[in-house]
Each structure stands twice: as C-alpha cells, then as structure tokens.
C-alpha cells in the first residue's frame, strides 16, 4: 500500500483544522474585530495556508456563529449588538439550566469530585496577572472553561453539551472585548463556590438560580460598556 497516497487526503483537513484553531482564537480574543471583512489574500498570508483549507475553516466558523457570509461580498467577522448579547445570555441560561438539572439528576461521586477539583483549581488561579492593573490571565480563562464544562458535562447529551459550548464561545467573545470592565471588582470566585455548594447539596433549584445570576451579572456589565457599544455614549449625550 502506498502510505503517501493513503495520507494525502487527510492533509487538507489537517491544515484546515490548524487554520480553524488559529482563526477561532483570534476571533474569540477580539484580535479580528467585529464586522471586519476577512479578505482571503490577507488570511492566506497571515495564516500561511492555501485557499481550500482556509475556506473550509471559514465555513466551520460560520457554522459556529463566529463568522458570517455576505452574499457576493465574502466572509466577515460576525458583528456584535446589545440585542444579540441579551438573546445569547437568555438562551444560555435556558439550555445550561436544563443541562445542570440533568447532570445533578445523574450525579455520581466521580463527577462531584471532578467538579470540586475544577472549582478548587479555578479558585487558586489569579484572575489578573497584574495585582495593580487588570491583565487577563489565560490560565484562569482555561480553568474557567473547564469548570463550566464539567458543571453541565454529566447531563448525558453530547448535542446539548456541544450547543452549550457554542453559546459559551459566542458570549466569550463579548466578554473578551470588555474584559477590563467585566471582572476587576467582581467577586466571581465566590459565585463559583456558591454554585458548587448548591450542586453538592443536591439543591437543583438553588444551583440553577445561582448559575443564571452568574451569567446575568456578566451580561449586565457588558450591556453598559461604552467601549464595545458606543451607541450608549451617543444616547447619554442626547439626554444632556
């Protein structure tokens, strides 16, 4: 058997996955700004890839809701809006409430141990790399994602988990655009402790209520951030 020939079909997919991962990180971090046109030549040069794997990656990101296609105009970074932020937050609260209830109904000692360990590790990680001026800590972000994934990961439905992950990504993009305002003075660690405590006590109603409040507090801060929603500044001026 010709090993080279056998491996050849997988090369474009491997390249596309690599480009997808890099593009996804740049979209989520805000390095590729909302509504920006994603010009193919620029992307091919920046990510050192060909047109075929690049288009495959962009199509995947479109399905993820991070990129959008404008007819006859190409690919663009998905824009942001206060209305979408409200809708995404509401939907995430709905679906993760269901996932959390199902996870708790199927609770096992190993799952509870994983949750406690994830919350412990998250609690030990500093939120900011700089004690005097907020500087986002990538390790905290990684542990934060792990904690929330474990929290709903015992629900028994991979499609539900995947949908929750997609919503989390879209909301994470908003949070990164406003990262300096969303967290510096907020005792978010205590919120995770309270959620974990409610889960371990078996109180599904309290756990769901705390989780919803956790997400809503973030949304409330983002919705008032003039740096990502400049129309708020214009509205303030109009009232003067």
Buried (B, 14 or more C-beta within 10 A) or exposed (E): EEEEEEEEEEEBEEBBBBBBEBBBEBBBBBEBEBEBEBEEEEBBEBBEBEEEBBBBBBBBBBEBBBBBEEEEEEBBBBEBEBEBBEEBBBBBBEBBBBBBBBBBEEBEEEBBEBBBEBBBBBBEBEBBEEEEEBEBBEEBBEBBBBBBBBBBBBBEBEEBBEBBBBBBBBBBBBBBBBBBBBBEEBEBBEBBBBBBBBBBEEBBEBBBBBBBEBBBBBBEBBBEBBEBBEEBEEEEEEEE
